[in-house]
Amino acid sequence: MAFGELLEQIGGMGRFQLIHTMLLTIPVLFMASHNLLQNFTAAIPEHHCQVHLAPNDSEHPNITHLQGTGQLLRVSIPLDNKQRLEKCRRFTDAQWYLLNASVPRVNETKTEPCAEGWFYDQTQFTSTIISEWDLVCDRRKLREMAQSIYMGGVLVGALVLGGLADRFGRRALTIWSFFQMAVTGTCAAFSPNYASYCFFRFLTGMAHSGFGLSIACLIVEWIPTQYRTITIALTGLSYTAGQILLAGLAYSIRDWRWLQLAVSVPYLAFLLYSWWYAESARWLIQSGQASKAVGVLQRVARINKREEAGARITTEVLLSSMEKELSSCKSRYTISDLVRTPTIRRIFFCLSMVWFSVSFSYYGLVMDLQNFGVSIYLIQVIFGAVDFPAKLIVTITMSYIGRRVSLTAFLVTAGTIIITNLFVPLEMQTLRTALAVIGKGCLSAAFNCVFLFTTELYPTPVRQTGLGFGSTMARVGGMVSPLTKMLEDYYSFLPPIVYGVIPIMAGIIACLLPETLNVPLPDTIEDEEIVQEKILLQSQEKALFKETC
């Protein structure tokens, strides 16, 4: 493509690309912090009803001795079917007979809800939104609702900000998203109630989606074709490091408000240096701002020490070299352009299913850390660390085998492992955790693959819109994922089957996508159609040659 040749003339993968990518990658560290934050800020501490003693109970001869001991809980709180303290009910009256272990327990003893509130164990968490607003028992579904509302914000951000970035530019939306992330994240930390917390988290989710999509395009559109895979891989590893960073922050900061603040304030620092970012020259050219594109290209040439090559680029030269691409561009593109031609339409539907399935199963695993039976901080580190080998492997396979085969293999493997875990006995907790970790690693690798695949498949005018819609489908998957867990109220095996079958189906659908390994980025929708026609013609010629032989 003409722009690829211009990029090589002004330095290719030069100093500008390295600095630009680094400055855009650092904020990705905290993307995982916001996505997975509720594993800690909404962690459920051990709890039970506040002990209730009737007036006549306070006169019991052993009451002074029992204060501050587990015996008082024994006579005040019933046990559940696993012989643990009931979380949502208490005895109507203290059952003093239970102090005598030889006396059998009477199942008909009257109980009542926790009318006077709950006692929360602060050993692991000094404060969470669960303990602060009593989101337990009848209100326990509000915990999942808060995460779904955040994902709803990410969804709306993908729909709204993705299109705005194609209209007003990647750089402008990135800077705005940093500002919104810092402000709304900080406001969430000081929320006086559950409703305001959810509102600010919704806005934070919108900002998260906005800068995530814009950063991806800003990086990819400045990187030469041969370096795109490794660049996206390094960006993905930054997200992985962010998962481990979150575990360290959460371990050090046990109060949810301070933890929320700790992952939001850094965006003010990112906002301060965001002036250095360069707007995508590809986007400037396609949006009719050729003179600005020339200025940006010359700035890049200076940083890459290619001043002479940059000086030769003028508006006339730029328009002349990209005359073909510009002649087929419209003034404005919408989501309808993603289904306008056969090839783009097929890409659109296949990628939508893949984005949904990867996110659906991914969040089904990573937002359920407290049920693995080990330290929540340790499992967060393990879940984060597994991404390093997973993303290294997917980088190698994408570079040598191709994007399509890699995506299919990781999706099918993840789905198979999730279903296999269904047949592992509950007592084999180590094996179950190991399989879940491997499955999560495969889904993380699939995330990396589909992210790069999407940016390579969509042409420049609709790349941000396409990436935004893919992210939208991912957020729909993230919103639906917690609701799927409710199926275990009917049959415990249903959620794992659903979490496993959907990525397997998506892996099969991914086989319909065209390969993009070593293929230049398409600058127009027509380019995409021409490339795919050539690939189809070549495959037909090869098939005909084999038949002839």
Disulfide bonds with the S-S distance in Angstrom:
Cys49-Cys114 1.62
Cys88-Cys137 2.00
